[in-house]
Every structure is written in C-alpha cells, then in structure tokens.
Amino acid sequence: MVHTLVDSALKSKLPAADYPVISSAPYDARSQSVPASNVIVFVVGGATYEEAKELALSFNQGPELRVVLGGNMIHNSKSFLADIS
C-alpha cells in the first residue's frame, strides 16, 4: 500500500485535494506537472519494518529522489498484531 502511494505520487497521479504538494517550482494544479523529489510518508498508528525496507529498496536509489518514512512508532510483529486485535 505505501509503495503504491509513493509510486503514484512520483507519477503525479494522486488527487491534489487529498494529497497536497509543497513546491518552490512553478505549479499547475490542473496538470500536477511538478515532479516529486522529496516525499515524506507519515503513517498514523505506526509503520512497520517491512514498509521501511520496501521504501528504502525501491525509491532511495539516487540523489535525485529521497523518500522519508515516519510514524507514531515502528511496529514489530507483536505490537502490530496487538494493535489490530
């Protein structure tokens, strides 16, 4: 899920009303033509190690793009299962 959202953000396919963009470059709200170079993902309720690994391996391949993952906490298997039960 997180991977899909970040991938859509990089392709400018997310609705601007739901996912606002902050940019110093000229921005056309109709076309969302500004390519993302820094993406901050904050997971309310906590992120998992798997999500962090997936984002790091998929998107942090070069200096032109940086993806940062944050959350209330980092879940392990016990905390994740306790949270959803």
Secondary structure, 3 states (H helix, E strand, C coil): CHHHHHHHHHCCCCCCCCCCCCCCCCCCCCCCCCCCCEEEEEECCCEEHHHHHHHHHHHCCCCCCEEEEEECCEECHHHHHHHHC
